Amino acid sequence: MDETILSFENITKLFPGVRALDNVSMHFRKGEIHAIVGENGAGKSTLIKILAGAYQPTEGTIHVLGKTYSAHSHYTPHESLALGISVIYQEFNLIPYLSVTENIFYGREATKGGFIDRKQMAGETRRLCQEMGIKLNPRTKVKDLSVAYQQIVEIVKALSRDVHIVVMDEPTAPLTNKEIDSLFQLVRRMKARGVTVLYISHRLEEVFEICDRVSVMRDGKYITTRDTRDVTIKELIGFMIGRELSQDYPQAAGKGSKVVLAVDGLTTDRIENVSFALYEGEILGLGGLVGSGRTETARAIFGADRLKSGEVMVLGKTRRISSPADAIRYGIGLLPEDRKSQGLVIGMQVKENVTYGILRALSRFGLVSSAAQKRISLELKDSLNIKTPKITQITRNLSGGNQQKVVLAKWLATKCDILVFDEPTRGIDVGTKQEIYSLMRELTRQGKSIIMISSEMLELIGMSDRIVIMHEGRVNGILSKEDFSQERILEIASGTKGNGGQTR
């Protein structure tokens, strides 16, 4: 369909000291799946928040569903919802202890005779699920659903409002390949109903699989819109970053001969008899399917999960690590998969996050040295190229890639020599990914050692010196660089084959 359902005209958004959007104009058609791509900080989120009514534009006009709103109109989230616009953010807007039906109709419950009509709402939930080909029990509490099904609840909630435009922000980030396939089927069904889907993703291969058109933003500006059949990934990346980008991974310096970390027989409630060694200057990949025990292994090493048996040796000495504080004392740092809730205090300043782990060392008589905080934060900001106007910036206002750099800065401030990166580039744009890769390699050249958990096959192969592959909570194989192949890794990860899980 060629009918325009939404257009932005000369949208500009100013924040103190920042031009987040600069004269952006683009349009979207009824019943299309339209990707919006760009590096972190390109302005995608700001544009979507303007569409949702959360931000008011400084200048410009929105034309949506036959109505026009200028920068001076009172366009609110309530108005956006009333128009049939729904935004599904990465952090779902669900209430865990309520049922599927209660979440879908929260705040607009059906009533009969002055009482909530639960039967009618459950029936409507079943009808919507059937219409979209979804099997979902309306009475199930949201807390008991997988992430994929929680996302489905968000979609059904949107459809229950007679939605016309759905915005999906990084919808596949937490999903397995099978769950992604199911999500794509659901998105295509929405398109068939005439719903316009705005699809935001850093996974460019998905853009070409699911989207009809793609619009590119860079540095707050609109760059171009192309039909996905008429553009290549390489061209798209060029539009996004405005420069040539090498797809090669940084050259490895080669691991040393010294074992800096060895785990022997680690067993918790989630993993069993996990053993391997990490060498000085090495990036040791930790691969496996979702649920194979990769993150649980990292948590066991870091003291976040209680060990039932097994031991951790640091530089040849057995260390009792029963808490993260113990791990930090022995020079181990963890950059968690969920950096916003586990790696940072996002409401605090950049300098406060960077020095969070060394406050005691910076304090005297109970007072933190502001000068020392500033000096260390500025040094790490410069060395890691953290893009922030000032170190007193609130961390939640940084892009995902720069938030990840702040987490890394925090561990470098503690002088950790063993770093565990859990999904280091999840939700990070292609340009910043290259920066993160270069930083990781530079750290190994300085003698630090890295365990890297990754669900991205190319990243796992491109960055690792060796790969430990897990299956159902156990090590099912360890591959050297010369043995890497996607087929071999998938065979071991799926349990089809193994190589005994040798530890060296």
Secondary structure, DSSP 8 states (H G I E B T S, - for coil): ---EEEEEEEEEEEETTEEEEEEEEEEEETT-EEEEE--TTSSHHHHHHHHTTSS--SEEEEEETTEEEETTS---HHHHHHHTEEEE-SS----TTSBHHHHHTTTS--EETTEE-HHHHHHHHHHHHHHTT----TTSBGGGS-HHHHHHHHHHHHHTT--SEEEEESTTTT--HHHHHHHHHHHHHHHHTT-EEEEE-S-HHHHHHH-SEEEEEETTEEEEEEEGGG--HHHHHHHHHSS----S--------S-EEEEEEEEE-SS--SEEEEEETT-EEEEEESTTSSHHHHHHHHTTSS--SEEEEEETTEEE---SHHHHHHTTEEEE-S-IIIII--TTSBHHHHHTGGGTTTTEETTEE-HHHHHHHHHHHHHHHT---S-TTSBGGGS-HHHHHHHHHHHHHHTT-SEEEEESTTTT--HHHHHHHHHHHHHHHHTT-EEEEE-S-HHHHHHH-SEEEEEETTEEEEEEEGGG--HHHHHHHHTTS---TT---
